[in-house]
Amino acid sequence: MIASVLPTYNRAPLAFVSGEGSWLTTDDGRRFLDLGAGIAVNALGHANPELVATLTEQAGQLWHVSNLYEIPGQKKLADALVGLTFADTVFFTNSGTEAAELAIKMARKYHYEKGDAERSHILTFQGSFHGRSTGAIAASGGDKMIKGFGPLMPGFTQLPWGDLAALKDAIGPDTAAVMLEPILGEGGIKVWPDADLKEIRALCDANGALLIFDEVQCGMGRSGRLFAHEWAGVNPDIMMVAKGIGGGFPLGAVLATENAASGMVAGTHGSTYGGNPLACAVGLKVTEIVSDPAFLAEVGRKAGLFRQKLEGLVAAHPTVFEGVQGQGLMLGLKCKIAPVDVVKAGYAAEVLTVPAAENVLRLLPALNIEDADLAEAVARLDRAATALEAHAG
Ligand SMILES: *Cc1c(COP(=O)(O)O)cnc(C)c1O
């Protein structure tokens, strides 16, 4: 008999009932150190007192009214994001997938309104993850995501990741946009080199295509900058945001320049829940905290400390680990064994990690994780690796 919850997930046999900072407690009282942060969502840790206060205050006033009416809190958050980024305008969603849908629609509508309806093709890269809607799986490609769900939305080509020659060949008069994650998340924590992003920007400009960055995972301070593309000094025309921006409350956004958004006039897009007062109150608080230069400097310092300790871990366990990659607190441990085995050994050592593609174990701790917790995390990963070695030997 089918489970009452649709069985689409491979869940670990762990049920958490409470959290505090970077720690989660199970129903049977065990305390786990959380290096997954709900897949880069709990950017400020669990039960963050400032977010709890903001959420409960707003919950006592107003949750939802719909976008039939003005939502002052939504405008405040949009103003803040516009002030902090390349963008001139923001649309709020409830998830990253919905942000991907709008990014695709916006790019196509832009060219349509400019009289170039044929320019509808979007170039993406293999290994990318843009969400699970029919449009987002068509954008991402990847057999696991698309098999059995056809016919797929046409108009996408996945190029080999990092292959600028392939991009040069593929980009042309039918290209509406190039879409990429500045730091590949699910695909294995791979950072696009700054020089490549600059070249991609130039290729888009030369060919009249828009550039879309998917910063759903790498944005909101995770890389040590508010948005990862700031490291390269390359701005997109459209950017998708979600995960960390709500600190655990569902919230996503599409940020765009005035030019890129010019086709999206009244009636062309909408959302019932998107940008509701509750989500936007929390999102504004997260944005205020994370965008503080002192906070971002701390993310960078913690990242340096963590990375140094992880290099030591790799050196101590050469049969388990191969190296450290990533940027800021979006780190990957390249493994010599299946990363799910390390994740499972981590459960026994009471530390939570997330697997990714290409044999990479993802480490995405809360951005405000304590230094002592970073040291404890590495000690627990060391225990997990030692247990795996004992097993293998
Ligand atoms: C998680 C993710 C998405 C999808 O976000 P959801 O909120 O799960 O819909 C899209 N892009 C990237 C890069 C992601 O990491």
The ligand as an SDF file (V2000), in Angstrom:
LIG
                    3D

 15 15  0  0  0  0  0  0  0  0999 V2000
   16.9730   24.4950   -4.6800 C   0  0  0  0  0  0  0  0  0  0  0  0
   17.2700   25.1430   -5.9680 C   0  0  0  0  0  0  0  0  0  0  0  0
   16.2480   25.5110   -6.8590 C   0  0  0  0  0  0  0  0  0  0  0  0
   14.8030   25.1420   -6.6180 C   0  0  0  0  0  0  0  0  0  0  0  0
   14.3080   25.7610   -5.4780 O   0  0  0  0  0  0  0  0  0  0  0  0
   12.9850   25.1940   -4.7570 P   0  0  0  0  0  0  0  0  0  0  0  0
   12.7320   26.1860   -3.6690 O   0  0  0  0  0  0  0  0  0  0  0  0
   13.3020   23.8180   -4.2900 O   0  0  0  0  0  0  0  0  0  0  0  0
   11.9030   25.2000   -5.7670 O   0  0  0  0  0  0  0  0  0  0  0  0
   16.5960   26.1820   -8.0130 C   0  0  0  0  0  0  0  0  0  0  0  0
   17.8740   26.4940   -8.2730 N   0  0  0  0  0  0  0  0  0  0  0  0
   18.8860   26.1710   -7.4420 C   0  0  0  0  0  0  0  0  0  0  0  0
   20.2780   26.5650   -7.7750 C   0  0  0  0  0  0  0  0  0  0  0  0
   18.6180   25.4760   -6.2660 C   0  0  0  0  0  0  0  0  0  0  0  0
   19.6110   25.1300   -5.4530 O   0  0  0  0  0  0  0  0  0  0  0  0
  1  2  1  0
  2  3  1  0
  2 14  2  0
  3  4  1  0
  3 10  2  0
  4  5  1  0
  5  6  1  0
  6  7  2  0
  6  8  1  0
  6  9  1  0
 10 11  1  0
 11 12  2  0
 12 13  1  0
 12 14  1  0
 14 15  1  0
M  END
$$$$
